[in-house]
């Protein structure tokens, strides 16, 4: 099994993982929320690389396999669209079924699958930041199993940057769990006055600016 550092290096090679090295000439990352961070993870880049994605899903299954409670049929569930491929490939590694929930208004809902409380549910997410998607996914599973609250004891993630080890009573297992700082404009914890020394950039559009030599 690869170490967390080795996974970070593999993800960095495909443009999925970046951490600021402290060089004052290097920009920080501007996140989709508008806030700024000294780290970034893009699960889409992992999924684009078929070989790496296969290794990633197989590794996630291996770390979960010994901890899953037996006795019920297992369903690996994710949220559309990012969690579809992840749930499918992990289920393939575990020789079990998968399902995905779709966005309906401000919630998630299993519209194409019949779920049952007789199943065990393994929730998956490529990146856990605040956990909001997982909370909606958990609610969707519960809604699909109205007669009895479903059994969910594990959550799998490629990257867990939330700082949490469990959510809703389910333990989080991940390949990497980086401690990234996130801040508002003017509150940079790495500069004396909180101001940005160079303008932050959007990682997806400006990857070269983040990783080039300065």
N, C-alpha and C positions, 0 to 999 in steps of 0.2 A: 504494500500500500504506500503510495506517495505521501510525503509530508505536506503540511500546509504551505510551506515555502516553495516546494516543488510545484504544487498546483498553481500558486500565484505566478511562478515563472512561465508555466505552460500557458496560462490564460493571458499573460502579458504578451507572449509571442504572437497571439492572434488578435491583439488589440482589445482584449476584454478586461484587462486589469491594469490599473495605474495607481501609483502612490507617489506623492510629491517627495523629492529627495532633500528638501531644505535649501536648494540653490535659490538665492533671492532673485535671480534673473528668470527663473522658470515661473510661468503663470500657474495659478490654481484653477480648479475646475468649476465652471458655472453649471449648476445642476438644472434639471428641467423645472424645478420649483422656483428657480431664481436665486436660491441660496448658493453658497460657495463651500467647497470642500477640498481637503488635501488628498482625497482618494476617489476612485471611480471604478465601478464594475458594470460591464455590459454583457448580460447573458445571451443576447442575440448573437454576438460574435462567437460565443462558444457553440451555440446551436448551428451556426453556419459551417463550422468545421466538422464534417461527418465523423472523422476518426476521433478527434478530441471529445466530441459530444458522446460518442459511444463509450469511451473510456470513463467519462464523467458519470454517466448514468449507471454504468456497471459498478463503479466505485461507491456511488450513493446506495445502490441496492445492497452491496456487501456490508456496509456499516449499519444498515437498518435490519438486515435479515436476522441476525442473532438476537435482536431486541424486540421483535414483533411477537405479540401474544398469539398463539395458535388457537384453533378451534372454530374459526369462522372463515368464510371465503374472503379473500383480500381484494379490495379495490384501491387502486392508486388514482387519486383525483387531483386535478389542477384547474386553474382558471384560464379561460380563453383570453388572449390567444397564446400568450407566452408559455403557459403551463401545459398546452396540449401535447407538444412533442416531448416535453420532459416526462409527463405522466405516462405517455405511450412507451417510451424507451425504457423507463424504469420498470414498468409492468412487464415488458418483454423480457428484461433481465430476470425478473422474479417469476416468470411464467404464470402471470395472473392477469386480471382484467383491469382496464383503465376507464376513466370517464372524465369529462370536463364540463365545467359550469360556464354559462354565457352571461354577459352583462344584460340586465333588464332594468332599465331606469338606473337607480343608484344601488342595485343589489346584484347578486349573482344567483343563477338558477340553472338546475340540471334539466334542460328541455328535451334532450335526446336520449336519456338513459333512465332505466328503472332501477333505483337503488333501494336497498332494504336494510333495516337495522340488524338483519342476520349477517351483514357484512362487517368486516373490520375495514377502517378507512385510513389510508396513508396519504396525507396531504403533502403536495410538493409545490415548490416555488423556486424560480431561478435565483431571485434576489429578495431577501427580506430586509426592508428598510424600516418602516414604521409598523408593519404587520397588518395594515388595513385590509389588504387583499385577502390575507389568510383569515381574518375575522369574518369577512363576507363569505369566503369559501366554506368555513365551518358552519355558518348560518344556513348556507345553501344545502349542505349535507343534512343538517338537522331538519330542514323544511322538507326534504325528500324522504325522510324517515319519521313521520309524525307520531307513530304509535309508541316508539321507544327511542330515547336519545342514543344516537350511534356511538360506537366505540372508536375513538381516535386518540391514540397514545403517542404517535410520533409525527413529526414534520421533517421533511427532507428539503434542503436548500443547497444550491451550489455555493452561494455566498450569503452569509448571515452578517449583515453590518448593523443590526438593530441593537446589539449589546445585550440581548435577552437570550436566556438559555431554554425558556419554555414559554408557551403561549396558550392560554385557555386550558391549562392542565396537560398539554401535549409537549413532550420534550423536542427541542429543535436539534437536529443533527445536520452538519454542513461540512463541506470540504474546506472552505476558508471562512474565517470570521474576523476580518480586519477591523481595527479600531480607527475609523475615520472620524475626523472632526468636521462639523458642519456649522456654518455661521452666516449671519446676516451681513450685508454690506456695512463696512465700518467697524466690524467686530473681529477682525482677523486675529486669532490668538497667537500667531507666529510673528507678528510685527509689533514694534514698540508702541505705535499709536493706533493700531487696529486697522490702518488703511492698507489697501493693496499696493504693493510695490510696482506691479505690472497688471494690466487689466486681465481679469479671469476670462477663460475661453470655454466654449461648449465642447466637451470631449468628442462627441460624434462627428462634428464638423471640423474640428481643429486638432485632431489626434497628433499630427506631426509637431505642432507647437508645444504639446505637452511632453513629448518623449525625446525631442532632439537635444543635441549637446549644446550647452550654454557656456 
